[in-house]
Structures are given as C-alpha cells and as structure tokens.
C-alpha cells in the first residue's frame, strides 16, 4: 500500500486560499487542508500522513489521514525521520516542493509529487465530484422543463 507523506505547511503555501487563511487563522487552514486531503483519499487504498510545523493546538479529526506535528523540530526533520524508518521507502510518495526534502526522498527511492501538482490533482477531483453531485441532484423532469422538452 502506498504511503503518502504530505508536507502540510508547504502545501498550504501553494494554495492561495489556504495561504491567505493561514495568515488569519493557522488552525483553520490546517483543518481545511486535512479535510480536502481526506475527501481526495476517501475511497483510495493508501496510508496518508500530514506533517505540520509547530505544536498541536486543537486536534483535527480525520477519517483517512494521520496528522503529525513537529513540536520543537521542523516538519522536514519529522518527514525525513519517517522516510528513514520506513521498511519500504519505495512505497512512499512525498508531497512537497521543498528541494531539500525532494532530494532526500529521491535518494531514498521514494516517489515525489510537488505540492503544486498534488493540489491540481485534488482540486480537479473535488471539482469533478461536486459537478457530478450537482448533476445527480437535478431530475430528468427538471432538465426537460428547463429546455422546454
């Protein structure tokens, strides 16, 4: 099973809406990111770890993701430690745009997805889900009335 290790603060920094929110309310930006990731991985067979810098303020309850805080260390150190302690680093997919982390992960034979690429993937998946949800909520009779059929 693939294990996605996500550099949470790095990903937040690549998503304009979350980055703006983080300036006002760091906890809310972390929660929104965790819920987006949970939604994306909901039906996927994967292990997901999200790593944030700093200390936990309020626990974020997720169904699919496990959240780690770096406390006094950096999230990069926590991520590197997770990779080093893995029994099979080839199953790890690192999500980060941090060059130092990317180099480390590649040396350890992990797959890498940049934060920008990952956000495009999860946002397009969420948009497709929302669109199909909207379509399924409209009945055929309503569509016929709308187009005069």
C-alpha positions as CSV (number, residue, x, y, z in Angstrom):
1,X,0.0,0.0,0.0
2,X,1.3,3.5,-0.9
3,X,2.1,5.8,1.9
4,X,1.6,9.5,1.1
5,X,3.6,11.8,3.3
6,X,2.4,15.4,2.9
7,X,4.4,18.4,3.9
8,X,1.4,20.3,5.2
9,X,2.7,23.8,5.5
10,X,4.4,23.6,2.2
11,X,1.2,22.6,0.5
12,X,-0.8,25.3,2.3
13,X,1.8,27.8,0.9
14,X,1.0,26.7,-2.6
15,X,-2.8,27.1,-2.3
16,X,-3.7,30.8,-2.4
17,X,-7.0,30.5,-0.4
18,X,-5.3,28.4,2.3
19,X,-2.3,30.7,2.4
20,X,-4.5,33.7,2.9
21,X,-6.5,31.9,5.6
22,X,-3.3,30.8,7.3
23,X,-2.3,34.4,7.9
24,X,-5.5,35.0,9.7
25,X,-6.1,31.6,11.3
26,X,-3.5,28.9,11.1
27,X,-5.7,26.2,12.7
28,X,-8.5,26.8,10.1
29,X,-6.1,26.5,7.2
30,X,-4.8,23.2,8.6
31,X,-8.3,21.9,9.1
32,X,-9.4,22.8,5.6
33,X,-6.3,21.2,4.1
34,X,-6.8,18.0,6.1
35,X,-10.5,17.8,5.0
36,X,-9.6,18.3,1.4
37,X,-7.0,15.5,1.6
38,X,-9.4,13.2,3.4
39,X,-12.0,13.8,0.7
40,X,-9.5,13.0,-2.0
41,X,-8.2,9.8,-0.4
42,X,-11.6,8.6,0.9
43,X,-12.0,5.6,-1.5
44,X,-8.3,5.1,-2.2
45,X,-6.3,2.3,-0.6
46,X,-3.5,4.4,0.7
47,X,-1.9,5.4,4.0
48,X,-1.8,9.2,4.4
49,X,0.3,11.2,6.8
50,X,0.2,15.0,7.0
51,X,3.1,16.8,8.8
52,X,2.8,20.3,10.1
53,X,5.4,22.5,11.7
54,X,4.9,23.5,15.4
55,X,2.6,22.3,18.1
56,X,-0.9,20.9,18.0
57,X,-3.4,23.4,19.1
58,X,-6.8,21.7,18.6
59,X,-7.0,18.1,17.4
60,X,-8.1,17.7,13.8
61,X,-10.3,14.7,13.4
62,X,-9.9,13.0,10.1
63,X,-11.1,9.6,8.8
64,X,-8.2,8.8,6.4
65,X,-5.2,10.9,7.4
66,X,-2.9,10.8,10.3
67,X,-1.7,14.2,11.4
68,X,1.8,14.8,12.9
69,X,3.2,18.0,14.4
70,X,6.9,18.7,14.6
71,X,6.8,20.3,18.1
72,X,10.3,21.8,18.6
73,X,11.8,20.2,15.5
74,X,11.0,21.2,11.9
75,X,8.4,19.2,9.9
76,X,11.2,18.4,7.4
77,X,13.1,16.6,10.2
78,X,9.9,14.6,11.0
79,X,9.4,13.7,7.4
80,X,13.0,12.6,6.9
81,X,12.7,10.5,10.0
82,X,9.5,8.9,8.7
83,X,11.2,8.0,5.4
84,X,14.3,6.7,7.2
85,X,12.3,4.5,9.5
86,X,10.2,3.1,6.7
87,X,10.6,-0.6,5.9
88,X,10.0,0.0,2.2
89,X,10.6,3.6,1.2
90,X,9.8,2.7,-2.4
91,X,6.1,2.7,-1.4
92,X,6.3,6.3,-0.1
93,X,5.1,9.2,-2.1
94,X,6.3,12.5,-0.8
95,X,4.2,15.6,-1.5
96,X,6.3,18.7,-1.1
97,X,8.0,21.4,-3.2
98,X,10.9,21.7,-0.7
99,X,14.0,21.0,-2.7
100,X,16.0,19.6,0.2
101,X,13.2,17.2,1.1
102,X,12.7,16.2,-2.6
103,X,16.4,15.4,-2.9
104,X,16.4,13.3,0.3
105,X,13.3,11.4,-0.8
106,X,14.8,10.6,-4.2
107,X,18.0,9.3,-2.7
108,X,15.8,7.0,-0.6
109,X,14.0,5.8,-3.7
110,X,10.6,7.5,-2.8
111,X,8.2,8.9,-5.4
112,X,7.8,12.6,-5.3
113,X,4.8,14.8,-6.3
114,X,5.3,18.6,-6.0
115,X,2.7,20.4,-3.9
116,X,1.5,22.3,-7.0
117,X,0.9,19.1,-8.9
118,X,-0.8,17.5,-6.0
119,X,-3.1,20.4,-5.4
120,X,-4.1,20.4,-9.1
121,X,-4.9,16.7,-8.8
122,X,-7.0,17.0,-5.6
123,X,-8.8,20.2,-6.7
124,X,-9.8,18.7,-10.1
125,X,-11.0,15.6,-8.4
126,X,-13.1,17.7,-5.9
127,X,-14.5,19.8,-8.8
128,X,-15.5,16.6,-10.7
129,X,-17.1,15.2,-7.6
130,X,-19.0,18.5,-6.9
131,X,-20.2,18.6,-10.6
132,X,-21.5,15.1,-10.6
133,X,-23.2,15.7,-7.3
134,X,-25.0,18.7,-8.7
135,X,-26.0,16.7,-11.8
136,X,-27.4,13.9,-9.8
137,X,-29.5,16.3,-7.7
138,X,-31.3,17.5,-10.8
139,X,-34.1,15.3,-12.0
140,X,-34.8,14.5,-15.7
141,X,-38.1,16.2,-15.4
142,X,-36.4,19.4,-14.3
143,X,-34.0,19.2,-17.2
144,X,-36.9,18.7,-19.7
145,X,-38.8,21.7,-18.3
146,X,-35.6,23.8,-18.4
147,X,-35.1,23.1,-22.1
148,X,-38.8,23.1,-23.0
149,X,-39.0,19.4,-23.8
